[in-house]
Amino acid sequence: MSLRFDPSQGVPFRSAEEAWFWTMGALRARREGGCGGTSRRRPPCEPDDVLRSLDRLYQSRRLDAAHAHVLAVWGERQMPPDGGRRGSGERQLWREALDRLTPILRAKGIVEL
């Protein structure tokens, strides 16, 4: 059974990309001893909920280490990979990962429908 988050408990993100950037910011704040970031929004989840969804994709082999690496690097930078010639492969991995993550986050109420 999949846990569905109650939207009344927080505001769903507009996209998986927005949820990912929030997750990475919250993880950075946690690592630095903060309480979860500076956002004024009340998220519908914890950062670990997004990470578990990503892990589910990885364990089912729908994402690989290259996807995870691109998400981590660019998530830390709080921006998507640029579409320049050298970054086109990373941009494709970024899009694939977020496209695969979106339905899972929507089903859980983390990303709006």
CYANA upper distance limits for C-alpha pairs under 8 A (distance plus 0.5 A):
  2 SER  CA    108 LYS  CA      7.89
  3 LEU  CA    108 LYS  CA      6.84
  4 ARG  CA    107 ALA  CA      7.31
  4 ARG  CA    108 LYS  CA      4.73
  4 ARG  CA    109 GLY  CA      6.51
  5 PHE  CA      9 GLN  CA      8.07
  5 PHE  CA     44 PRO  CA      7.00
  5 PHE  CA     45 CYS  CA      7.59
  5 PHE  CA    108 LYS  CA      6.03
  5 PHE  CA    109 GLY  CA      5.78
  5 PHE  CA    110 ILE  CA      7.44
  6 ASP  CA     10 GLY  CA      7.98
  6 ASP  CA     44 PRO  CA      7.69
  6 ASP  CA    109 GLY  CA      7.38
  7 PRO  CA     11 VAL  CA      6.57
  7 PRO  CA     12 PRO  CA      6.99
  7 PRO  CA     44 PRO  CA      6.61
  7 PRO  CA    109 GLY  CA      6.90
  7 PRO  CA    110 ILE  CA      8.43
  9 GLN  CA     42 ARG  CA      8.27
  9 GLN  CA     43 PRO  CA      8.30
  9 GLN  CA     44 PRO  CA      6.31
 10 GLY  CA     41 ARG  CA      8.28
 10 GLY  CA     42 ARG  CA      5.35
 10 GLY  CA     43 PRO  CA      5.23
 10 GLY  CA     44 PRO  CA      4.52
 10 GLY  CA     45 CYS  CA      7.96
 11 VAL  CA     41 ARG  CA      7.44
 11 VAL  CA     42 ARG  CA      6.35
 11 VAL  CA     43 PRO  CA      5.80
 11 VAL  CA     44 PRO  CA      6.04
 12 PRO  CA     43 PRO  CA      6.91
 12 PRO  CA     44 PRO  CA      6.13
 12 PRO  CA    109 GLY  CA      6.91
 12 PRO  CA    110 ILE  CA      5.47
 12 PRO  CA    111 VAL  CA      5.44
 12 PRO  CA    112 GLU  CA      5.78
 13 PHE  CA     18 GLU  CA      6.67
 13 PHE  CA     19 ALA  CA      6.21
 13 PHE  CA     43 PRO  CA      7.98
 13 PHE  CA    110 ILE  CA      6.66
 13 PHE  CA    111 VAL  CA      5.10
 13 PHE  CA    112 GLU  CA      6.47
 14 ARG  CA     18 GLU  CA      7.06
 14 ARG  CA     19 ALA  CA      8.32
 14 ARG  CA    111 VAL  CA      6.29
 14 ARG  CA    112 GLU  CA      6.15
 15 SER  CA     19 ALA  CA      6.86
 15 SER  CA    102 THR  CA      7.72
 15 SER  CA    111 VAL  CA      6.16
 15 SER  CA    112 GLU  CA      7.65
 16 ALA  CA     20 TRP  CA      6.49
 16 ALA  CA     98 LEU  CA      6.42
 16 ALA  CA     99 ASP  CA      8.39
 16 ALA  CA    101 LEU  CA      7.16
 16 ALA  CA    102 THR  CA      5.76
 16 ALA  CA    105 LEU  CA      7.54
 16 ALA  CA    111 VAL  CA      6.83
 17 GLU  CA     21 PHE  CA      6.75
 17 GLU  CA     98 LEU  CA      6.95
 18 GLU  CA     22 TRP  CA      6.71
 19 ALA  CA     23 THR  CA      6.55
 19 ALA  CA     50 VAL  CA      8.19
 19 ALA  CA    110 ILE  CA      8.08
 19 ALA  CA    111 VAL  CA      7.73
 20 TRP  CA     24 MET  CA      6.68
 20 TRP  CA     50 VAL  CA      7.92
 20 TRP  CA     75 GLY  CA      7.35
 21 PHE  CA     25 GLY  CA      6.63
 21 PHE  CA     75 GLY  CA      6.08
 21 PHE  CA     76 GLU  CA      8.35
 21 PHE  CA     78 GLN  CA      6.23
 21 PHE  CA     79 MET  CA      8.23
 22 TRP  CA     26 ALA  CA      6.53
 22 TRP  CA     47 PRO  CA      8.36
 23 THR  CA     27 LEU  CA      6.61
 23 THR  CA     46 GLU  CA      8.40
 23 THR  CA     47 PRO  CA      5.30
 23 THR  CA     48 ASP  CA      8.48
 23 THR  CA     50 VAL  CA      7.52
 24 MET  CA     28 ARG  CA      6.64
 24 MET  CA     47 PRO  CA      8.22
 24 MET  CA     72 ALA  CA      8.37
 24 MET  CA     75 GLY  CA      6.28
 24 MET  CA     76 GLU  CA      6.64
 24 MET  CA     78 GLN  CA      8.33
 25 GLY  CA     29 ALA  CA      6.71
 25 GLY  CA     36 GLY  CA      8.10
 25 GLY  CA     37 GLY  CA      6.65
 25 GLY  CA     76 GLU  CA      7.86
 25 GLY  CA     78 GLN  CA      8.27
 26 ALA  CA     30 ARG  CA      6.60
 26 ALA  CA     35 CYS  CA      8.36
 26 ALA  CA     36 GLY  CA      4.92
 26 ALA  CA     37 GLY  CA      5.39
 26 ALA  CA     47 PRO  CA      7.10
 27 LEU  CA     31 ARG  CA      6.56
 27 LEU  CA     36 GLY  CA      7.45
 27 LEU  CA     47 PRO  CA      7.40
 28 ARG  CA     32 GLU  CA      6.67
 28 ARG  CA     37 GLY  CA      8.41
 29 ALA  CA     33 GLY  CA      6.69
 29 ALA  CA     34 GLY  CA      5.18
 29 ALA  CA     35 CYS  CA      6.92
 29 ALA  CA     36 GLY  CA      5.79
 29 ALA  CA     37 GLY  CA      5.88
 30 ARG  CA     34 GLY  CA      5.55
 30 ARG  CA     35 CYS  CA      6.44
 30 ARG  CA     36 GLY  CA      6.19
 30 ARG  CA     37 GLY  CA      8.35
 43 PRO  CA    110 ILE  CA      8.37
 44 PRO  CA    109 GLY  CA      7.74
 44 PRO  CA    110 ILE  CA      6.15
 45 CYS  CA     49 ASP  CA      6.78
 45 CYS  CA     50 VAL  CA      8.32
 45 CYS  CA    110 ILE  CA      7.00
 46 GLU  CA     50 VAL  CA      7.77
 47 PRO  CA     51 LEU  CA      6.95
 48 ASP  CA     52 ARG  CA      6.48
 49 ASP  CA     53 SER  CA      6.88
 50 VAL  CA     54 LEU  CA      6.83
 50 VAL  CA    105 LEU  CA      7.89
 51 LEU  CA     55 ASP  CA      6.59
 52 ARG  CA     56 ARG  CA      6.61
 53 SER  CA     57 LEU  CA      7.09
 53 SER  CA    101 LEU  CA      7.61
 53 SER  CA    104 ILE  CA      7.24
 53 SER  CA    105 LEU  CA      7.81
 54 LEU  CA     58 TYR  CA      6.84
 54 LEU  CA    101 LEU  CA      7.15
 55 ASP  CA     59 GLN  CA      6.46
 56 ARG  CA     60 SER  CA      6.68
 57 LEU  CA     61 ARG  CA      6.69
 57 LEU  CA     62 ARG  CA      5.61
 57 LEU  CA     63 LEU  CA      6.12
 57 LEU  CA    100 ARG  CA      8.19
 57 LEU  CA    101 LEU  CA      8.02
 58 TYR  CA     62 ARG  CA      6.34
 58 TYR  CA     63 LEU  CA      5.24
 58 TYR  CA     64 ASP  CA      6.42
 58 TYR  CA     65 ALA  CA      8.46
 62 ARG  CA    100 ARG  CA      8.16
 63 LEU  CA     67 HIS  CA      6.49
 63 LEU  CA     68 ALA  CA      7.87
 63 LEU  CA     97 ALA  CA      7.09
 64 ASP  CA     68 ALA  CA      7.03
 65 ALA  CA     69 HIS  CA      6.51
 66 ALA  CA     70 VAL  CA      6.76
 66 ALA  CA     93 LEU  CA      7.83
 67 HIS  CA     71 LEU  CA      6.71
 67 HIS  CA     93 LEU  CA      5.87
 67 HIS  CA     94 TRP  CA      7.05
 67 HIS  CA     96 GLU  CA      8.36
 67 HIS  CA     97 ALA  CA      6.56
 68 ALA  CA     72 ALA  CA      6.59
 68 ALA  CA     97 ALA  CA      8.46
 69 HIS  CA     73 VAL  CA      6.60
 70 VAL  CA     74 TRP  CA      6.49
 70 VAL  CA     75 GLY  CA      8.42
 70 VAL  CA     90 GLU  CA      6.77
 70 VAL  CA     93 LEU  CA      7.42
 70 VAL  CA     94 TRP  CA      6.79
 71 LEU  CA     75 GLY  CA      5.96
 71 LEU  CA     94 TRP  CA      6.82
 71 LEU  CA     97 ALA  CA      8.28
 72 ALA  CA     76 GLU  CA      6.58
 73 VAL  CA     77 ARG  CA      7.10
 74 TRP  CA     78 GLN  CA      6.63
 74 TRP  CA     79 MET  CA      6.31
 74 TRP  CA     80 PRO  CA      6.30
 74 TRP  CA     81 PRO  CA      6.81
 75 GLY  CA     79 MET  CA      6.93
 75 GLY  CA     80 PRO  CA      7.89
 80 PRO  CA     91 ARG  CA      7.87
 80 PRO  CA     94 TRP  CA      7.94
 81 PRO  CA     87 GLY  CA      6.88
 81 PRO  CA     88 SER  CA      8.50
 81 PRO  CA     90 GLU  CA      6.81
 81 PRO  CA     91 ARG  CA      5.74
 81 PRO  CA     94 TRP  CA      7.87
 82 ASP  CA     87 GLY  CA      6.36
 82 ASP  CA     88 SER  CA      7.85
 82 ASP  CA     91 ARG  CA      7.14
 83 GLY  CA     87 GLY  CA      6.02
 83 GLY  CA     88 SER  CA      5.60
 83 GLY  CA     91 ARG  CA      6.62
 84 GLY  CA     88 SER  CA      6.37
 87 GLY  CA     91 ARG  CA      6.54
 88 SER  CA     92 GLN  CA      6.70
 89 GLY  CA     93 LEU  CA      6.83
 90 GLU  CA     94 TRP  CA      6.52
 91 ARG  CA     95 ARG  CA      6.71
 92 GLN  CA     96 GLU  CA      6.62
 93 LEU  CA     97 ALA  CA      6.57
 94 TRP  CA     98 LEU  CA      6.76
 95 ARG  CA     99 ASP  CA      6.36
 96 GLU  CA    100 ARG  CA      6.69
 97 ALA  CA    101 LEU  CA      6.62
 98 LEU  CA    102 THR  CA      6.42
 99 ASP  CA    103 PRO  CA      8.18
100 ARG  CA    104 ILE  CA      8.14
101 LEU  CA    105 LEU  CA      6.81
102 THR  CA    106 ARG  CA      6.53
102 THR  CA    111 VAL  CA      7.75
103 PRO  CA    107 ALA  CA      6.56
104 ILE  CA    108 LYS  CA      6.95
105 LEU  CA    109 GLY  CA      6.74
105 LEU  CA    110 ILE  CA      5.56
105 LEU  CA    111 VAL  CA      5.91
106 ARG  CA    110 ILE  CA      6.28
106 ARG  CA    111 VAL  CA      5.19
106 ARG  CA    112 GLU  CA      6.51
106 ARG  CA    113 LEU  CA      6.52
109 GLY  CA    113 LEU  CA      8.39
